[in-house]
Amino acid sequence: MTSVDTLERTIRIGSRKSQLALVQTYWVKAELEKHFPEIDFEVETMSTQGDKILDVALAKIGDKGLFTKELEVGMLSREIDFAVHSLKDLPTNLPEGLMLGCVTKRVDPADALVVNEKNKDKQLDTLPEGAVIGTSSLRRLAQLRHHFPHLTFKDVRGNVNTRLAKLDAEEYDAIILAVAGLQRLGMSDRIHQIIPPEISLHAVGQGALGIECREGDTDVLEVLKALEDLDSRDRAWAERSFLRNLEGGCQVPIGVNTSIEGDTLTLTGMVASLDGLRLIKDTISGDRALAEQIGIDLANRLREEGAGEILAEIFAQIERK
């Protein structure tokens, strides 16, 4: 048992109301209760803008705090003490007074192909020409367009159950979801193919939970240490630094992959044009203690290799809308 210099108290955990968010939040609650039975942990749920707008592509409604703003307001007003996020949804620049207090142990960060029953004998590379693939991620879209230009892509929104229902109703031949989300929901049987990183680099932070809290809240930070995974944390720092220095988000096709061996962290990063015709990718390694600098260095390298031009074009398109 971990001890913490805290009097008997209640700690309030903020969560979105989606099924996946609640599964993740109640996992955090249960793990903390094992370490701190003297603390009463309560869950407070909130609906975010991203939960309310389900008929518009994510890239069209912006991404700064889309799934986090309401929870952040709750922390700053002290309605809740910390919030549990899918780390990939947490912006790289947080509001003043808030910080990323903990990164939990990462599960498989890969993307998964989920198919309609009629395509159960197919893989990504054997789906027929014109097959309709559902994804709401520009990152996935650009990479899959790059490798499989013969496929057709269609936006899909909603929670995991909603997307699967649309797939099963044959609105799509296949959809792309995160392996981690399906595993956490007990739906691993729906994973038809784990897409290799050679085809689709994953989103920054995908597969890990990020716990956001107030800066200087020493009691909460001490409690959160019980869930910190150092490898996942260092990989997240490198990935988030890479994304931050490219000024990317839901509106930009940016993907990553990281690994750690001993004290060496290796980061692969990708920037693609929206049509998938241009894709810039490179890899850099360094001391894991300098994780954030590794992200900066790789971002600078990709800019020099042509990513800067791609990003400038995408940002110009966004401004014109």
Wavefront OBJ file of the C-alpha trace (Angstrom):
o trace
v 0.000 0.000 0.000
v 1.185 3.491 -0.838
v 0.913 6.125 1.863
v 0.178 9.777 1.299
v 0.182 12.661 3.726
v -3.523 13.357 3.329
v -6.257 13.561 5.910
v -9.485 11.689 5.321
v -11.043 13.416 2.362
v -12.995 13.024 -0.846
v -11.280 13.308 -4.218
v -13.610 14.001 -7.129
v -12.734 12.509 -10.512
v -14.077 14.125 -13.672
v -15.118 12.066 -16.683
v -16.960 12.354 -19.959
v -20.220 10.417 -20.097
v -19.352 8.077 -22.960
v -19.131 4.366 -22.227
v -15.421 4.217 -22.982
v -14.674 7.298 -20.860
v -16.543 5.793 -17.915
v -14.804 2.424 -18.259
v -11.457 4.224 -18.188
v -12.407 6.488 -15.288
v -13.769 3.683 -13.127
v -10.593 1.691 -13.810
v -8.566 4.641 -12.478
v -10.892 4.905 -9.468
v -10.554 1.193 -8.664
v -6.762 1.260 -8.965
v -6.460 4.282 -6.690
v -8.793 2.739 -4.116
v -6.384 -0.197 -3.853
v -3.566 2.181 -2.925
v -5.563 4.650 -0.840
v -8.477 2.941 0.961
v -8.642 5.891 3.367
v -9.657 8.262 0.559
v -13.177 8.444 -0.842
v -13.031 8.725 -4.642
v -16.166 10.006 -6.383
v -16.850 10.260 -10.121
v -18.496 13.366 -11.598
v -19.586 13.138 -15.243
v -19.832 15.976 -17.763
v -20.748 16.277 -21.448
v -18.140 17.969 -23.639
v -18.576 19.769 -26.944
v -17.153 16.745 -28.749
v -19.848 14.553 -27.195
v -22.659 16.878 -28.257
v -21.735 17.511 -31.905
v -21.971 14.134 -33.626
v -23.025 15.047 -37.158
v -19.931 17.035 -38.177
v -16.417 15.747 -38.877
v -13.958 16.487 -36.072
v -11.645 18.348 -38.426
v -14.420 20.815 -39.291
v -15.290 21.859 -35.751
v -11.783 22.423 -34.415
v -9.922 20.439 -31.826
v -8.678 22.720 -29.057
v -10.259 21.231 -25.971
v -13.037 19.542 -27.946
v -13.273 16.692 -25.434
v -11.702 18.434 -22.445
v -12.837 22.050 -21.979
v -15.822 21.410 -19.707
v -13.745 19.118 -17.505
v -10.993 21.738 -17.315
v -13.475 24.408 -16.238
v -14.605 21.987 -13.539
v -11.061 21.596 -12.250
v -10.329 25.309 -12.225
v -13.589 25.983 -10.358
v -12.735 23.124 -7.951
v -15.862 21.129 -8.782
v -13.543 18.207 -9.546
v -9.950 17.475 -8.535
v -8.668 15.722 -11.641
v -9.961 14.416 -14.973
v -9.300 11.180 -16.813
v -8.772 11.491 -20.571
v -7.780 9.282 -23.438
v -4.367 10.909 -23.780
v -4.835 11.325 -27.536
v -7.765 13.701 -26.812
v -5.759 15.960 -24.498
v -4.369 19.085 -26.236
v -0.596 19.530 -26.030
v -1.019 23.053 -24.658
v -3.115 23.053 -21.479
v -4.913 26.004 -19.855
v -2.993 28.066 -17.325
v -3.199 26.431 -13.909
v -3.580 22.884 -15.209
v -1.036 20.167 -15.986
v -0.665 16.568 -17.122
v -0.259 14.926 -13.747
v 0.044 11.282 -14.762
v 0.332 8.963 -17.776
v -0.882 5.423 -17.124
v 0.629 2.241 -18.545
v -0.040 2.178 -22.242
v -1.897 -0.645 -23.953
v -1.572 -1.406 -27.673
v -1.643 2.006 -29.431
v -2.281 0.584 -32.916
v -5.276 1.119 -35.172
v -7.628 -1.768 -35.908
v -9.577 -2.782 -38.998
v -13.121 -3.828 -38.103
v -15.112 -5.354 -40.960
v -18.695 -6.038 -41.903
v -19.508 -9.749 -41.814
v -19.443 -9.976 -45.619
v -15.758 -8.983 -45.598
v -14.592 -11.372 -42.870
v -12.250 -13.111 -45.318
v -10.594 -9.814 -46.313
v -7.661 -7.760 -45.013
v -6.911 -4.121 -45.780
v -4.883 -5.046 -48.839
v -7.511 -7.444 -50.204
v -10.639 -5.310 -49.804
v -12.215 -4.768 -53.244
v -11.853 -1.537 -55.174
v -14.372 1.048 -53.977
v -14.938 -0.624 -50.599
v -16.231 2.034 -48.168
v -14.044 2.558 -45.102
v -15.323 4.652 -42.195
v -12.977 6.858 -40.190
v -13.258 10.280 -38.550
v -9.480 10.710 -38.277
v -7.539 12.706 -40.877
v -4.407 10.893 -39.710
v -5.875 7.488 -40.564
v -7.502 8.821 -43.716
v -4.314 10.301 -45.179
v -2.197 7.227 -44.474
v -4.777 4.780 -45.826
v -5.328 6.920 -48.923
v -1.565 6.887 -49.440
v -1.338 3.088 -49.299
v -4.772 2.117 -50.684
v -5.924 4.765 -53.185
v -8.473 2.329 -54.657
v -10.583 2.358 -51.489
v -13.382 4.851 -50.713
v -13.418 6.714 -47.406
v -16.423 8.110 -45.550
v -16.584 10.006 -42.258
v -18.064 8.201 -39.249
v -18.875 9.798 -35.886
v -20.425 8.626 -32.638
v -19.261 6.412 -29.809
v -17.813 2.961 -30.466
v -21.183 1.200 -30.222
v -22.768 3.674 -32.637
v -19.981 3.200 -35.165
v -20.170 -0.572 -34.909
v -23.950 -0.448 -35.401
v -23.482 1.592 -38.604
v -20.913 -0.941 -39.794
v -23.182 -3.891 -39.063
v -26.046 -2.127 -40.873
v -23.790 -2.170 -43.959
v -23.343 1.608 -44.158
v -19.641 0.767 -44.391
v -17.619 -2.221 -45.553
v -15.142 -1.633 -42.727
v -14.248 0.992 -40.137
v -11.012 1.928 -38.376
v -10.964 2.125 -34.571
v -8.292 2.147 -31.876
v -7.241 -1.280 -30.622
v -7.071 0.132 -27.074
v -10.675 1.337 -27.035
v -12.024 -2.001 -28.246
v -9.937 -3.878 -25.690
v -11.069 -1.659 -22.808
v -14.708 -2.148 -23.811
v -14.315 -5.926 -23.885
v -14.754 -5.968 -27.668
v -11.427 -7.482 -28.698
v -13.358 -10.016 -30.786
v -14.264 -7.190 -33.196
v -10.595 -6.579 -34.028
v -10.232 -8.142 -37.487
v -6.734 -6.862 -38.252
v -4.219 -4.850 -36.238
v -2.849 -2.379 -38.755
v 0.975 -2.395 -38.730
v 2.858 0.885 -38.197
v 4.291 0.587 -41.708
v 0.747 1.342 -42.904
v -0.682 3.543 -40.137
v 1.317 5.324 -37.467
v -0.919 5.869 -34.440
v -2.155 9.094 -32.854
v -0.055 10.941 -30.286
v -0.796 9.394 -26.891
v -3.067 6.670 -28.275
v -3.429 3.700 -25.917
v -2.556 5.624 -22.737
v -4.703 7.532 -20.270
v -3.712 11.065 -19.373
v -4.802 12.406 -15.993
v -5.073 16.185 -15.895
v -5.051 18.103 -12.622
v -4.381 21.512 -11.104
v -0.798 22.715 -10.900
v 0.505 22.787 -7.347
v -2.148 20.404 -5.999
v 0.447 18.358 -4.124
v -2.019 15.953 -2.487
v -3.558 14.952 -5.810
v -0.185 14.744 -7.556
v 1.108 12.457 -4.817
v -1.924 10.203 -5.230
v -1.524 10.063 -9.005
v 2.069 8.843 -8.694
v 0.617 5.440 -7.865
v -0.563 5.072 -11.481
v 2.397 6.633 -13.300
v 4.161 4.379 -15.811
v 7.598 5.794 -16.586
v 8.029 4.226 -20.035
v 4.580 5.389 -21.125
v 5.257 8.843 -19.675
v 8.535 9.309 -21.543
v 7.042 8.066 -24.806
v 4.127 10.479 -24.319
v 6.446 13.426 -23.624
v 8.314 12.772 -26.887
v 5.130 12.334 -28.931
v 3.369 15.362 -27.471
v 6.468 17.527 -27.934
v 6.633 16.440 -31.587
v 2.964 17.329 -32.127
v 3.212 20.622 -30.212
v 6.143 21.782 -32.323
v 4.291 20.972 -35.524
v 1.219 22.839 -34.194
v -0.936 19.885 -35.119
v -4.157 18.323 -33.885
v -7.337 16.762 -35.255
v -7.088 18.996 -38.328
v -3.642 17.763 -39.382
v -2.603 14.228 -40.438
v 0.223 13.560 -37.980
v 1.157 10.085 -36.738
v 3.815 8.639 -34.442
v 5.338 5.475 -33.074
v 7.680 5.206 -30.085
v 9.715 2.533 -28.346
v 12.162 2.388 -25.447
v 15.115 0.044 -25.032
v 17.134 0.681 -21.901
v 17.821 4.425 -21.813
v 17.219 4.916 -25.548
v 13.925 6.292 -26.837
v 13.127 5.961 -30.550
v 10.465 8.177 -32.109
v 9.051 7.845 -35.624
v 6.893 10.663 -36.911
v 4.791 11.299 -40.015
v 3.104 14.266 -41.657
v 0.874 13.739 -44.710
v -1.153 15.852 -47.081
v -4.928 15.511 -46.748
v -5.152 13.563 -50.019
v -2.425 11.171 -48.919
v -0.331 11.812 -52.021
v 2.559 13.278 -50.040
v 3.785 11.605 -46.875
v 6.934 12.603 -44.979
v 8.253 10.146 -42.382
v 11.474 9.859 -40.391
v 12.897 8.370 -37.183
v 15.179 9.688 -34.465
v 16.639 8.143 -31.297
v 18.148 9.611 -28.153
v 18.420 9.558 -24.370
v 14.957 9.041 -22.863
v 15.776 11.705 -20.279
v 15.611 14.159 -23.189
v 12.256 12.922 -24.486
v 10.820 16.362 -25.179
v 13.944 17.436 -27.063
v 13.716 14.300 -29.203
v 10.221 15.383 -30.222
v 11.447 18.889 -31.066
v 14.372 17.548 -33.093
v 12.185 15.201 -35.136
v 9.644 17.962 -35.797
v 12.431 20.205 -37.083
v 13.815 17.415 -39.250
v 10.439 16.711 -40.871
v 9.929 20.404 -41.550
v 13.259 20.453 -43.402
v 12.187 17.384 -45.391
v 9.013 19.017 -46.685
v 6.495 18.715 -43.867
v 6.552 22.490 -43.402
v 5.089 23.022 -46.877
v 2.374 20.416 -46.285
v 1.411 21.993 -42.963
v 1.353 25.511 -44.444
v -1.054 24.343 -47.144
v -3.336 22.632 -44.615
v -3.402 25.650 -42.285
v -4.166 27.912 -45.278
v -7.114 25.662 -46.210
v -8.395 25.815 -42.620
v -8.229 29.620 -42.572
v -10.192 29.845 -45.826
v -13.080 27.816 -44.370
l 1 2 3 4 5 6 7 8 9 10 11 12 13 14 15 16 17 18 19 20 21 22 23 24 25 26 27 28 29 30 31 32 33 34 35 36 37 38 39 40 41 42 43 44 45 46 47 48 49 50 51 52 53 54 55 56 57 58 59 60 61 62 63 64 65 66 67 68 69 70 71 72 73 74 75 76 77 78 79 80 81 82 83 84 85 86 87 88 89 90 91 92 93 94 95 96 97 98 99 100 101 102 103 104 105 106 107 108 109 110 111 112 113 114 115 116 117 118 119 120 121 122 123 124 125 126 127 128 129 130 131 132 133 134 135 136 137 138 139 140 141 142 143 144 145 146 147 148 149 150 151 152 153 154 155 156 157 158 159 160 161 162 163 164 165 166 167 168 169 170 171 172 173 174 175 176 177 178 179 180 181 182 183 184 185 186 187 188 189 190 191 192 193 194 195 196 197 198 199 200 201 202 203 204 205 206 207 208 209 210 211 212 213 214 215 216 217 218 219 220 221 222 223 224 225 226 227 228 229 230 231 232 233 234 235 236 237 238 239 240 241 242 243 244 245 246 247 248 249 250 251 252 253 254 255 256 257 258 259 260 261 262 263 264 265 266 267 268 269 270 271 272 273 274 275 276 277 278 279 280 281 282 283 284 285 286 287 288 289 290 291 292 293 294 295 296 297 298 299 300 301 302 303 304 305 306 307 308 309 310 311 312 313 314 315 316 317 318 319 320 321
